[in-house]
Amino acid sequence: MLIFRAFETGHIEEYTDGIGCVICEDNDFLMVWDGARLDI
């Protein structure tokens, strides 16, 4: 799961243990499209 707020504010609220997920690398490109955001 990607928490968009972390990109907007720089405040990271959740972390992963790395099991069962894809880890993003420094040079990866992450794209967000309209409607992808959930208001939590």
Contacts in CASP RR format, 6 or more apart in sequence:
PFRMAT RR
TARGET T0000
AUTHOR 0000-0000-0000
METHOD contacts of the structure
MODEL  1
MLIFRAFETGHIEEYTDGIGCVICEDNDFLMVWDGARLDI
1 14 0 8 1.000
2 30 0 8 1.000
3 12 0 8 1.000
3 13 0 8 1.000
3 14 0 8 1.000
4 32 0 8 1.000
4 36 0 8 1.000
4 37 0 8 1.000
5 11 0 8 1.000
5 13 0 8 1.000
6 12 0 8 1.000
6 13 0 8 1.000
16 23 0 8 1.000
24 30 0 8 1.000
END
